[in-house]
Amino acid sequence: MPRSNRIIPIQPIQDVLETLNPFKARKQRLMNYNPVTGPLTRKPSVCEKITIFNYSNTYFEEVTLAGNQVDEIFKHIDSKNTVWINVDGINKETVHRICIELGIHILLEDDIMSVGQRAKMDEIGDHLFCLLPMMYFNAENCTVDQEQVSIVLGKNFVISFQEEVEKDVFNHVREKLRINNSRMRSVGADYLCYSLIDTIVDSYYLIIEKLGERIELMEDAVQHQANTRAQARINFLRKELLLFKRAIAPVRELVNGFLKSDSDLLEERTTKYFKDVYDHIIQANDLAENYRDMILNVQDLYHTQINLKMNEIMKVLAVVTTIMAPLTFIAGIYGMNFDNMPELHTRNGYYYTMGFMLVMLIGMILLFKKKRWF
């Protein structure tokens, strides 16, 4: 997805700086996963929702269940249709019940329950498993929020586990499933798995675009108002971009794992679609790297502006010092209390001295102006 050439309107500088307020940012550690304590640190979801899509080319059923109705899930799984089970909100009891019933390995269950893992893809038994971040851009404080999504591909079914109940990026997939005779309903579960991963990867471009706009606005703002708050906001944007890049970088390995897999769950015709996702994630990584270089350039621009401002101040001080030095010298000589000094008792000596000092002052200012020193 190439960077657009459209012109971004420049907001008033104060509005730009207030938009990029680092003091509203969330507190997030750059390295926040411990594989030993990960499954133990997840808090139970307050609200849990389970959505089931049971479909084929001629059949469609959509069912929404509460978290305590997990036993109803298995009534909709059969060998004739493709089933997508989407679990919003992760509770250990629900995850364990689903994994036991469908024969999902305990290691995959631990990965689903973990917190803050890097993107990965595993093939254990009769299931393919992938874990990757789903990203959102918080326009209120310009942060990149993310949640961990786990996807399990089995024979004729796909199970997705999401941390957030209220939001995701899968509405496009749901709309396609609701359309009669759509391509989505005429293919198998492997294509559905591809569609979910592709939708998540495509959403990364929206984050990149939003971050790019903020960086460009920050670049314009720094040129006009370089101060300590601008430096704080540059560091804030740099950290958000670093968090984003660190989250999406392993997704390339994840997609490559599907390309190299020999699992019977993946049909040969689906491979070309995963190649397309692979190209997209490589391009997203390249764009994130480009914006990383751009924010570093903005940081260099800030230091340049500070140095220019400092040079202007030093130049003014140097000119003032140079002008005042001979005047101070003259005043110092005639300020000495010696009786035998020439012209010390001259009647109009004060006026002559002040006049000479004024002429010298004007002459030095004109000389500096002519040399364009200020």
N, C-alpha and C positions, 0 to 999 in steps of 0.2 A: 504494500500500500504506500505509494510515493507520497512525499510531503507536498501538500497543496501550495499553490503560489498565490492564494488569495491574500489580500491585505487585511490584517487584523487591526481594527480601530484602536487607537491609543487612548486609553482612559486617562482622566486626570491623574497626576502622579500620586497624590495622596490616596485616591481610590484604589490604585493598583497596589500600593503598599499595604493598605488595610485589608485588601482581598487576600494578600499573601501573608497573613498574620501567623507567625510561627508559634506565638504564645497560646493559640487555640489548638495546636496540634496534639494528637493523641500521643501518649507515652508508649512507645513500642521498642523493644530491644531488637537489635540487628540479628542476633543469634539467640533464638528463643526456644530451641528444641533440645530436650534431653531424652534420648531413646530409652533410657532406663525408667524414668519417671513419667514419660509422656502419657501413657494410658491412664495413669493415676491422677493426672492434673485436670482432666476434662470435667467440667461441671455439667450436671444433668440439665437437659433442655427444659425450660419452663413450659414451652408450648410445643407439641409434637403433632405433625400432620403427615398422613401417608396417602399418596395419590397413586392409583393403579390405572394404567392404560392397557387394556386387553384388546388386541386388534389383529385383523388380517385384511386381505384385499376386499373382502365382502362383509366383514364383521368389525364392529367397534363398540367398546364399552369403557366408560370412564367412571371410576369409583373413588370417593374420598372417604378416608377413615381417620378416626382419632388414634392417638398413640396406644390406647389401651385395647384397641381392636386388632392387634397384630395377628391373631389367629385367623381372621377373615382373609388375610392376604393369600394364604395357600389354597383357598378355594378357587382362586382365579388363575392359578398356574396350571396349564395343561400343555400337552405336546402338539396341539393343533395350531394354536395362535402364538403370536409374539406378545410378551408381557413386559411392560416397563413399570417398575415399582420405584417411586420416588419418595424417600423418607426425609422430611424437613424437620430438623431438630434431632440430635443424637442422644439417645439414652442407652446405657449399657444393657439393660434388660431387653429392649427391643432389638438391638443389634445382635445380641447373643441368641435370642429366639430365632431370628431369621437365619443366622449362620448355621445353627444346629439343624434346622428343618431342611435347608437347601444343601447341606454338606459342604459349607464353605470352611476352609482350613482355619485353624485357630490363629495362625500367624497373620492372615488377612483380617481377621476380626480385631487383632491388636492394632493393626495399621489403621483400621477405620476409627478406632477409639483414640488413636494418638492425637497429639496437638502439635501443630507447627512443623510437620514433616516437609521435606523437600519432595518435589514431584517425582514419582517413580512408577514403574510398571512391573508386575510380577505375573508369572504363569505357574499356578500351583494346582495340581490335580486337573479337574474338569472345568476350571474357571480361569479367566483372565481378569486381572485386577489392575486398576490404575488409580493414582491419587494425584491431584493437581489443584492449584489455587484458582478460585473464581474471584475476579477482581472487580471492585467498584470504585468510582471516583466520587469523593465527598466534596461537592462544590462549596459547602459552607466554610470549611477550613482548609480546602485544597489538599486533602490527604488521600492516599490510596488505601482503601480498606480491602481486606480479603478474607475469604473463608475457605476452608479445606473441603474439597469435594472428593468423595470416593465412589468409584464406579466398578461394579462387578458384572462381568459378562459370562453368562452360562448358556446352556442349550435352550434356546427359545426365550430367554429372559435377560433383562438388564435391570440391575438394582443400583440406584444412585442414593448416596447419603450426603445430606447437606447440613451445615451447622446453622445457617440462618433460616428462619421460618418465613419471614416476610418477603424476601426478595431472592431472585436468581435471574439467569439470562436464558432460561429454557422456554420462554413463551413462544418463540418462533418454532421450536420443535413441536410444541403442543398444538399449535395452530395447523401445522402440516398433518399431524395425526388425525385431526378432526375433519379433514377434507376427504370425501369419498374418492376412492380410486387414485389417491395420490401416490407418488413414487415411494414415499416413506412407508406406506402400508403394504406395498407390494414386495418389499425386500425383508431380509431377516433381522435378527437381533444384532448382528455385527454391524450392520449399517446404522442402526439406532445408536449403538455405542460410538461409532464414528461421528454421528451427527452431534451428540452431546459434547464430545471433545472439540469438534470443530467450532461449535457455538461458543465455547469457553475461550478458545484461542482467538476467534474473531473479536470477542469483546475486549481483548487486550489493546486492539488498535484504538478503541475509544479512549482508553486511559492514556495511551501515548499521545494522542491528539490533544487531550486536555492539558497534560503536563507540558507539551510543546508550546501551547498557547501561553501558559503561565511563564515559561522561561523567556519567550519572546517579549512579553509584557515587562518582565523583570529587567530584561536587557535595555528596553527603552527607558524604564524608570531610573536605572542606575546612571544613565548618561546625563540625567537632569538632577538627580538627588542621590548622591553617594554619601551615606552615613552609616552609623553602626547598626541601625535597624534594617537597612538594606542588606548589609552583610549577614545579619541573622536570618533574613528571609532567603538569601541565596543558599546558605548552609541547610536551611530547612528543605528547600526544593531539591537540593543535591541528595539529602538523605532519603526523601520520598522516592526519587528516581533510583537510588541504590537499592532500596527495599523492593521496588517493582522489578528491577532487572534481576536481582537475586532470586526472586520468586519464579520468574518465567524461564530463566536459563535452563533448568533441568527438564523442562517440558519437551525440549528437543530430543533428549534421550528417551523420554517416555514414548513419543510417537515413533521413534526409530525402533523401539522394542516391538511395536505392533508390526512394523514393516519386516522385521527379521523373524517374527514368530511363525512357526509351522503348525500352530494349533488348528484342529479341525473346526473350531468355532468361527474361524475367519475364512470366508470364501475368497477365492482368488480375485473376483471382480471388485472386492472392497479394498484391495491393496492400493489401487490407483487413487482412491479417495484419501487414504492415509498419507500418500505421497504429497497430495495437495496441502494437507494440514502441516506436513513437515516443512514445505516451502513457506507457509504462512508464519510458522513459529521462528524460522530462521530470519525472515524479514523483520518480524517483531523484535527479535534480539538485536538485529542490526540497527533498527530505528532507535531502540533504547540506548545503544552504544553511541549513536550519533548525538542524541540529546545529552548524554553524559558529557561528551566533549563540548557540547554547546554550553552547558551550565558551568563547566570549568573555564570556558572563554568569558562567560559573564563575570565569573569571579576574578579573572585577570583584568577585565575591564574595570571592575570596581577598584582594584588596587591601582590601576592606571589613573583613574579619576581622582583617587585620593592623593596620589603623587603629584598630579597636575595642580590640584588645589593647594597642596603644600608648597609646591614650587612658586605658585602665584603669591602666596603669603610671604615666603622667603624673599621673593623679588621685591615686593613692596617694602618689607622691612630693610632690605639692603639699600634700596634707594633712599629711604628716609634716613638711615644711618649715614650714608655717604653725604647727603645734603647737610645734615646737622653737624658732621664732624668738623669742617672748617669753621663753622659758626661757633661751635663750642670751644674750638682752639682760640679764636679771637677773644671770646668772652672770658676765657680762662686767663689769658695774658693780661688783659686790662682789669681783671679782678684781683690781681696781686697787690698787696698793700705796701709797695715800695714808694718812698718819697721821690727818688731820683729816677723817674721813668719819663721818656720823651712824650710830649703831648698830654701828660697826665693832668696837667692843670690848664690845658687849653680851654678857652671859654666855650667853644662849640664842638669840643671833641666827642661828646656823647652823640650828637646828631650826625657828625661825620662817620662815626663808627657804625651806627645803626643803618645809615644810608648805604655804606659799603657792604654791610652784611646783607641788606635787602637786595642790592644789585647782584651780589654773589649768588644768593638764593635763586633769583629769577634766572640768572644765567645758567646755573646748573640744571634747573628744571627744563629750560629750552634745549640744552645740550642732550639731556636724556630723552626728551621727546623726539629730537632729530634722529637719534640712534635707535629709537623705538624700543627702549628698555622697559617702558611701561605705557 
